[in-house]
Amino acid sequence: MLYIVGLGPGSKDLMTQEALAVIERTHTIVGYATYVRLIEDMLTDKEVVVTGMRGEIDRCKKAIEIAATGKDVAIISSGDAGIYGMAGLALELAGKQEQPIDVKVVPGVTASIAAAAALGAPLMNDFCHISLSDLMTPWDVIVKRLHAAAEADFVTCLYNPRSKGRPNNLRQALDIMLKYKSPDTVVGIGKDVARPKEIEKITTIKDLDETEVNMTTIVIIGNRNTYVENGRMITPRGYTL
């Protein structure tokens, strides 16, 4: 069996019971070095296959190769394996095998949900996820999606918002949002959520400090009804025009 496991944002407290059980009973674990470190205390006496950044294809192929021998193996990723995680690629590659292998996707808590809980309740009405990384999706496609989400006034969760290689993507995304949203629109920032250096901050589009944002940050941009009360970011369940 090939398990594709979402570890949640970083804390064992936010791992699902199913994920914990699969990791405990599976002898071979395949993952990116950073994700392996998140659960290293659970990996005693296990075979661990580690690859570096951008080694997703190699990780999947290795896990599939092991599963094809009849062994149980778990390939891990942070958050939810099916949301910017390993599930899609692993299923695609597994489907190309001459001999079918059993695959099970084990869900996890994605960053937007963990950050939303820490910030308050910003996802109570319709919302969407948009990644600002253009490694897999062309930037012009991302721009179209930003325009559509902003015009429809979705609460928008921005994944991979800013990095050294893409320092201006967040600024461009915010400029697009400002074509449709007020500069005073509430924004929540969750950085290193459920990890030792976790930071939550509530601000606005106009006051957001981009230098505080990196690739381990989730940025949640509210809709026109989102407000702050007692230090909590809240989006009402109903929507008022």
N, C-alpha and C positions, 0 to 999 in steps of 0.2 A: 504494500500500500504506500502510495505517495501522499503525504499530508502537506498541505500548503497552509502555514500557520501565521496568523496575525498576532503579534505580541502586544498590541496596544502601544500607547505613546512612550512608555519607558518604565513605569512602576509595575511590579508584580501584582500590586493591589488592583490594577486595572486590566489584568489579563483575565480572559474568560476561564471558567472552570474547564471547559473543553480543551482550550489551549494548554492549560497547565497539565491536564491529564495526558494529552498527546505527547508533550515534551517529556513527561515522566516515564512513559512506557516505551518510547521510541529510542532505539539504541544509536541511530545515526542522525546527526543534525547537520544541515548544510545552510550556510548563511554568510552574509557580509560581516566583516570583522566588528563593526560598531554594534550590530544587532546581537552578535554572539556575546559580546561583553555585557549586554543588558541582562542576560540570563546565565552568566558563567557559573554561578553557584548551583545551578540546576544540571550542569553538564558533566559532573564527576563521573568517571568510568564510562563515558560515552565517546563514540567516534565522532569527531567534529571536523567538517570540511569547511575551510574558510577561504573566501576570495575577497579581492579588493573592490574599490568603487568601480562602477560600470561593468562589473563582472556578472551581470544578471544572466546572460545566456549561458555562460560557463557553469554557474550555480545550478541552473535548471537542468542542463544536460547531465551534470554529474549526479544530481538527485534522481533523474529518470533512469540513468544507467544502473544505479544501485537498486531502485525499485524493480527494474526489469529482472533482477536476479532472484526476486521473491522476498527480499528483505523490506521491512518497514523503514521508511526514511521520512524526515520532516525538513522541508525547506522553509526558512523563517524570514519574515520581514516585519518592520515596525508597523504600528497602526493596524489597519484592516488589510489583509492580503489582497482583497478585491478592490481596494480604493488606492490607486497609484502604487499598488504592491506587486507581488510576484504571481498572483493567481492567473492572470490573463496569459502571460508568457508561458508559464508552466503548462497550462492546459493546451495551449497552441502546440507546443513542442511534443507533449505527451500524445496528442492526437495524431502525430505523424509517425508514431512507432508501428512497426509491422505487427508486433504482438501487443495487444491492448494491455494497459496497466490500470489498476484501480487508483483513482485520485479522489481525495476529499479535501475540500476547502474549509478551513476552520476560521471563523470570523474573529475579528478583534475590534477594539475601540479605536476609531480613527481620531486624528488630531483635532479636527473641528469639534467633535463631540466632547472630548476631554477639555479643550479650551473653553467651550461654551459653558460647561458646568462650573469651571473655575471663575468665569467672568460673570455669570448670572444665568439668564435665560434668553439669549439672543436669537435662538433658532425656533421660536414658537410659531412662526408663520413660514411661508414658502421660502426656501433658500437653495443655493446652488454652490457647487465646488468648481473652482477654476484654478488650474496650475499655471503659474507664470513662467515655468521652465519651458524653453523652446527646443530642448534637446530631442523630444519625441513629437512635438506638435509645432508646426510653423507659426511664427509670431503673428503673421497676418490673420491666421485662423483664431488665435488667442484674442487678438484685437476685436474681431467680429463678435466673439462670445462675450467679451467685456461690455461692448456696446449693447448687446441684446439683454444681458443681465441687468445692466444699469438702467436701461430704458424701461424695463419691466419692473424695476424697483425690487428685485430680489435682495434679501440679505445674502451677501456674497462672501464665501470663505475662500481666501486666497492661499493656496499652497505654494511652496517653493517661491516665496515672494521676492527674495533678493539674495544675491551672492556676489562674490568678488568678480566672477566672470559675467554676471548679469546685474550690474549695479543700478541700472536705470529702468529696469522693467516695472518695478513697483511704482516709481514716479509716473511713468507713462500710463499705468493702469489707473492711478488715482486721478490723473488729468482727464481720462476718459470718463470716469465716474462723475467728475465735476460738471460734465456736460449735461447731466441728468439729475444729479443729487445736490443738495445744499452743502456748502462747505462745513456746516455745523452738524452734518450727519455723524452719528455716534459710531466710533470704531473701537473694537476690542483687539488687543494684542496678547497672544499667549506664546511665550517663549520657553523652550525646553520643558513643556508641560509634563508633569508627573515625573520629572527628573530632579536631582538635587538642587540645581540652580534655577528652578522654575520662577518665571516672572509673568505676572498678569498686569495689564495696564488698560485703562479706558481713556480714550481721547476722542478727537474728531478728525475728519479728513484734513481740515486746514491745519491742525496742530500736530499731526502725526510726524514724529521724528524718524525719518527713514534710517538713520544710522543705528537705531535700536533694533532693526529688523534684519534677520539673516535666514538661512535655509532651515533652521530648526524652529522657526516662528510661524504661527498661523495668524493671519490678519482677517478679522471678521468685520465687514462693513455692513452697518445696519440699513434698514429701509427707512422711509420717511416717518414711520411711527415709532421707531426704536428710541428709547429714552434711558436715562440713568436715574436710579433711585436707591438711596442708601449705599452708594458705591457699587451698585449692580447694574449691568447692562441688560435691558429687558425689551423684548419685542412682543407687543400684544398678540394674542391669538387671533384677534380680528384685525381687519385692515380698513383704515379710514382714508378716503380720498381727500 
